[in-house]
Amino acid sequence: MGEPSDSPYTIKELCEVNQISRQAYYQQLDREIQAKFEEEIILQLVHKIRHRQPMIGGRKLLHLLRPDLEKLGHEIGRDRFFDLL
């Protein structure tokens, strides 16, 4: 969704045209921000491991990351993880 800061329309007007509530708009925006934050954390962990072992494969990398991700309260599936890489 993103923040339409350059738009001449207000959030309220955009929501009315798209027939969604402002609450739904902001909930989706929060979900997108949270997803980007989680992706950043995962990528930082990947870079940390790949710095030490540059030739490590994706499945093994995910296997090594799972304990760290669980500690942080994040979950990611294999396919989403590969899309992220």
N, C-alpha and C positions, 0 to 999 in steps of 0.2 A: 504494500500500500504506500508507504512512505509519507512523509510530511509534505503537503502541498503548499509550501511557504511562498512560492512565487505565483500562486494561483490568485486570480481576482475574486474567487469564490470562498466562502467560509466553509468550515467543516460541516456545519449544520446544513447548508445548501447542498453540498455534495452528497451527504447522507440521504437527504430527502429525494434527490434525483435518482440515486441508486437503490432507494427503498430499503435502507438499512438504518438501524438506530446508531446514534453517536456512541453508545456503549459498545455495540458490536464493532464499530470502527476502531475504537481505542483498545479493545480486547485483542483484535487482530494485530494491531500495531505493537502491542506488548509482546505477543507471541513471536512476531518477527524479530523484535529486538532481542528477546531471550534466545531464539534459535541462532542468531548471529554471534551472540556472546558465547554460547556453547561451542559453536564451530571454531571460534578463535581459540578457546581453551584447548580443544582437541588438536588443532593444528600446532599450537605451541608444544604440546606433549609429543607430537609426531616429530617435530624438528629436533627436540631434545634427544630422542632416541636415534633418529637418523644421523645426527651429528656424530654419535658414537659408532653406529653400525649403518653406513650409507647404503649397503646392498640388501637390507632386510626387506622381505616381501610384505605385502599388505595384510595377509591373513595372520602372519606371525606378529606383525606390528599391532594389529587389533587385539590379539591374544595377550600381548604384553601390556597393552593400555587398559584393558578391562578392569584390573584391580584399582588403578588410579581413578578411572572414571566412576567406579562404584563408590569410592571414598568421597568423591565430589558430588555424588548424587545424579550423575548423568548416565544416560543409556544411549547407545547407538548401534544400529544393526549393521551387518556386514555390507549390504548394498549401499546404504547411505554413507557409510564410512569410505567405501571405494569411490563414490561420487565426490566426496569431499577431497580426496587425494587428487 
